[in-house]
Amino acid sequence: MKKFILLLTILNFGFSEEYIPRFPEDVTMSKEDIIVANTILGEARGEGYYGMSIVADVIYERVKLKRWKNAAAACLAENQFSASNYKHGRSDRRWFEALALAKKVNRGEDIIRMFKFTQFRAWKISEVPPYAINIKYYKNHVFFNEKRDFNS
């Protein structure tokens, strides 16, 4: 019975909307963690944990391509993220989820292994560019790769 419960717990852990990481009040947060968490939350707070995970993975993939020295630099780069300076704080119930994802990105952990997206846009605001490949829609965003990223 214990093995069965453990298996169910592991299978359900994936991207359950009910999974909310809990941090002690004195958790250590670096400046980089806060910048990345604010960016993730600002870009996808209305899309739940899964949507924020995809945005976190985009940040991870951009750093992996060595366009920026770290995730915070990628978030603060000009014309990259519209919400990089969005301030949330602990009052937002999703902020701790974003913080957990930011800590993974800053440790160099791949958030979603099956996706390797490097770009996203709000599909209601702007069209998908003609150079986009591997296009996937999720709620308010369209995620994709540029041809140059896919071939590298």
Number of C-alpha atoms within 10 A of each C-alpha: 6 7 8 9 10 11 12 11 11 10 11 12 12 11 13 12 11 10 12 15 13 10 12 6 7 6 8 9 11 10 10 17 23 20 21 28 32 24 29 31 32 21 23 23 19 13 17 18 22 16 21 25 23 24 26 28 26 26 29 27 23 21 22 16 12 10 12 14 12 18 26 23 16 20 26 17 12 10 8 12 18 14 16 23 14 15 14 16 13 11 8 11 12 21 22 19 23 30 23 17 27 33 19 17 25 18 12 15 14 18 21 16 8 7 17 21 25 22 19 22 19 16 15 9 9 10 10 16 10 8 10 16 17 13 14 13 13 13 12 14 20 18 24 24 21 17 13 10 15 14 7 6
